[in-house]
């Protein structure tokens, strides 16, 4: 099948919708009383991402590059790191939250539980891959239905 030339109408429509949503968001931020604070927060988020988060993710990715299960390990680290980044500001915030319902649960304990679940899911994926390599799920047959050689 020859490659298509140009973008489809759906792609143009999605792009136009995205531009309209970004314009609406920017108008809402700039018309708000808190616009300077929001812009400072966004600038800080950009600096934090570019100066800390991206180099950290790249460095950890290089450290696990030699592992046989690097894809699963990288995925678990990205998910776990994202969870920590989302939860940490709430946990480290000094004083009581402005809204009493903001932290109604023990988020430190729950973060540890969720990180354990992420690690457990990664271990389960690795176990299933290992068992498939050992051909325990297929009754000793390979993918083509042939009997696997005994070791």
PyMOL commands that set and color helices and strands:
alter all, ss='L'
color gray80, all
select helices_A, chain A and resi 9-31+35-63+70-92+107-133
alter helices_A, ss='H'
color red, helices_A
deselect
rebuild
show_as cartoon
